[in-house]
Amino acid sequence: MTRLCVYCGSNFGTAPEFAATARKLGTAMANRGIGLVYGGGSVGLMGVAADAAMAAGGEVIGVITTQLTNAEVAHKGLTALEVVPSMHERKARLEALADGFVVLPGGFGTVDEFAEMLTWNQLGIVAKPVVLLDVNGFWGPLLEWMDKAVEAGFVRSAHRMLAQRARTVDEAIALATGPAPVTPHKWLDRDVTAPSGVPRP
């Protein structure tokens, strides 16, 4: 069974489109026989996506830490809920269970999860698609920063393509269930020569 991990906020956000898109994503995944893997909470966009997938008869697996079972109110109505000791184990388990990743709007935790999976792809640890579902232009500033990082010489243009952008649920699912972009290893042919006037580390 194909499973997608959905990273998203434990809050609802200020725009109704955020929750509406989370609900549509959960329903669409279940209707297509795609399992939903996520952080295991019952609150915010996390709960909306999980509830929608469950209501549509889908498989939903949550992974949450012992510390967060109360803070994020661990969801009791899932297909399965795994409780792990640490955030490191949580993120590793989410990766192991998923074939691809869809990132809905969220806060620091969502960006942390997204960035780590992007980095794992960049380093060749995994080769799984990572898709930002850009609701109401939410991810626009982050995507602009990525372009700036390429211009400034900190990210290769080939690696920039690892962060795929979708504007609809259908597009996000199509990208996340497709092949991951093929990119060179981060350190392949690395230019270690510092520009003139820039001290070497």
N, C-alpha and C positions, 0 to 999 in steps of 0.2 A: 504493500500500500504506500502510495506517495504521501508524504507528510510535509507540511510547511510550518516553519516557526514564525509566529507573529510577535514582533517586538512592538510594544505600545505603552501608553501612559496608564498609570494607576489613578489618574484624574480624568474627568470628562472633557476638559478644555472649555473655552468660552463660546466656540461656534458649534451650532447643532450639526453641522456637516461632519464633524469629527466622529461623533457617536453613530451617525447614520451610515458613514462609510465603514466603520468597524462592524456594524450589524450586517451590512451588505456583504462584506468580505467573509465573515463567518458563515453566513447562509450559502454563499456561492461556493465556498470550499466544500461544505457538506454535500451540496447538491451534485458536485462533481466527484464525490468519493475521495476527497483529499482530506487527510487527517490534519487537525490543528494542534500544534504544540506551542505552549506559551508559558508565561511566568507563574501561573497557578492562582492568581488573585481573582476575587469576585467583584472588585471595585473598578470604577473608571472604564476606560476603553477595553481593558483586559477582560472585565466581566461581560461587557457588551458583546465582544467578539465570541467569547466562549459560550455564552448563553444562546446566541444566534445559531452557532454551529450545532449545539446540543439539541435545540428545538427543531432543527432540520434533519435530525437523525445522524449527525456526524460523529466521528471519533474525536475526542478532545483529551489531550494529555497535558496536565499541568506539572510544572517543576518549581518548587518554592523552597526557601530556606526556613529552618526552624525559627530564626529570628523574625522573619517576615510573615509567619503564619497568622499572627494577630494584626500586625500593621497593615498588611495588604488583604487581610481577611481571606484566608485560604478557601478556595471554592470547594464546596462539599458535593456538588452534583456533576462531577466530571466522569468520563470513562475511566480515568486513572489520575491519581494525584501522587507525585513523588515528593517527599520531603528530604532535603539534603542539608548537610551541616554548613556549607559556605557558599558565598556568591560565585567563587571560582568553580566549584563543583556544579552549581546550578547552570552556569553558562556552558560548561563543557557538556553537560547532559542534554541541554537544549540542542546543541550542535549535533550530538550523536544521534538524536531522535529525528532530525529534520533533513530533508533533501534540498531545501532552499529556504530563503528568508524574505519576509515582507515586513517593512518598517512603517508603521502608522505614526502619526504625531505622538510626541511624548516629551519627557523631560530628560534630566541628566542620565537616569538609568537606561532609558531607551537609546540615547546617543552612545553611552558606554558599550552597550551590547552590540549596536550597529558597528561602531568603530573597531571593536575587537574582531568581529567576524570579517570585516573588510581587511584588517591587517593579517588575519590568518590566511585569507585568500592571496594577499600580496606576497606572503612569505612561502606560499606553496604548501601550507599545512593542510588546507582543505581546498576543494575546487567546487564550490556551491554558489549559486546565484544569490545576490543580495539586492533587494529592490526597495527603493524609497517610494512609498505611495504618497504622492504629493497632494494632499488635501488642502484646498484653499491657498495654494502656494506656500504652505508651511515650511517645506524643506528648501525653498528657493535660496535663502541666505547661506545655508550650509553648502549647497551645490556651488554657489558663487565662490565661497571660500576655497572649495576644492579646485576650482578653475584657477584661482589666484595662487594656490600652492603649486600648481603645475607651472604657471608663468614664473614664479619665484624660484623654481628649480628644486623644490622639496618632494614633489610627486611626479612620477613619469606619466605621460599622457596615456600610455597603455594601462597603467594601474588606475588612473582616474576612471576608466571605463568599467571598473569593477563595481562602482556604485551606480546601478541602473535606476532610471527614473520612470515612474508610471503615473499617469494622471487619472486612471480609472481602475476599478477593481478587476475587470476582465484583463486589462493590460498587465496589471501586477501579477496576477495568477499565471498568465502566459509566460512572462519573463522568469518568474520564480520557479516554474516547473520545466523550464528549458535548460539548455546547457549554460554553464558558467562561462563568462568571457575568457578566452585563452590569452594569458599574459606571460611575459618573461618573468623569471625569478627576480626578486627585488635587487639582488646584488650582482646579477649577471651583467658583465661589461660595465661595471660601476666606474665612473670617473672619480678617482680619489684625489685628483689634482686641485688644490685650492686656487681660486681665482687670485690674481695679483692683488696684493694688499690685504688679503684675508688670512689671518693666522690659522695654521693647521691645529686641529685639536690634539 
